[in-house]
Amino acid sequence: MKNLKKDFPIFKNNPWLIFFDSWASSQKPKYVIDAISEYLSNSYSNIHRWLYDISINSEKLYFDSKKKVAQFLWVSDFKEIIYTYNANYALNIITQTLRLNKVLKSWDKVLLSIVEHHANIVPWLILKEEIWIEIEFVKIDENYDLDLEDFKRKYDEKVKVIAITQVSNVTWEIFNLEEIWKLKRLDTIFIIDASQSFPHIKVDVKKLNCDFLFFTAHKVMADSWLWVIWWKSELLNKYNPIFSWGWAINEVKETCFKSWALPFKFEPWTPNISGAISLLKALEYIENIGWYKKIEEIEKELIKYSLEKFNSRNYIKLIWNRTIENRVWVFSFYIDGIHALDIADKMAENNVCIRAGQHCTEPFMDYLKIKWLARMSLYIYNTFEDIDKFFEVLDDNFK
């Protein structure tokens, strides 16, 4: 297994560091860091409507970033790619756009899964308070996949939106969302949260047949404060935006205004240009190392090795099933009688970075009747030696 850790300067600068918190945010390769530095040092400028060279170059790089995202999502038109700032902002743009355009009205129903991150719950709860929509949560089955029978029971004529993650940030299970599309009516909007899937597996919107899909750049080795929304061009053209100023405006009179066509219509702000370039370079880096084939190759080796370690230790309670199939590389666990924060604190004392808490999934934690979990999440820069150190700390302190 090729060791890619050398590509990430943080590990050279902190040789003692073992980073197992990549599901919160990933580390950045030198290829991305150097590209941001080069751009800010030599070519930085605002974009749209300027005619000087560095602005033209900035705009080219900005749209190259969107074209690369479209390529990775198997989208034919990069104008369907919208950049915004973070997950909650992205979801609020979607939910409030659906409200403004009367796609959702009082007593319409939205279906979520019980494992959703708060970012895909709270914006819908805001709509519930504003216009009295209903929200129902689909359960998971005994294999921790989406419970399709429960989905069928709850998917009645009142459901106008289905919004579901592709991969939970707690259970690591890859949901079979193509089955949801087969059951979906034409009058239902289908939204997918790909925040935890896009960094790890190939995401094809054509196969998923969704109407909206979003993910974050900072989890896929790009910079923070950049979120990607894809939605079908017919919906982009059909809906009116909830924000409109700056680049979104084509014409303004005293009594009216006209919006630009795509993609400016839903991007009225000065964009995060360097963030867009960092995402372009992060995706190029993935291509350079062998695309998702290489990620999956490394992932399977590390998952197999980690599961062997977990399965040999009865004192660790792993969430959920202990198989290597249909999953990505995150492990949520607890130890009876030990607070998850105490586990994370002891790890930190040994320069091992993990996460502990409710992982912004409080409804799911209530469903499980578990208060706190520790979470170990891996990525392409982790090694067998990192995993050995993690279990050494657990054994020395909690066995």
Order of alpha helices (4+ residues) and beta strands (2+ residues): alpha-beta-alpha-alpha-beta-alpha-beta-alpha-beta-alpha-beta-alpha-beta-alpha-beta-beta-alpha-beta-beta-alpha-alpha-beta-beta-alpha-beta-beta-alpha-beta-alpha
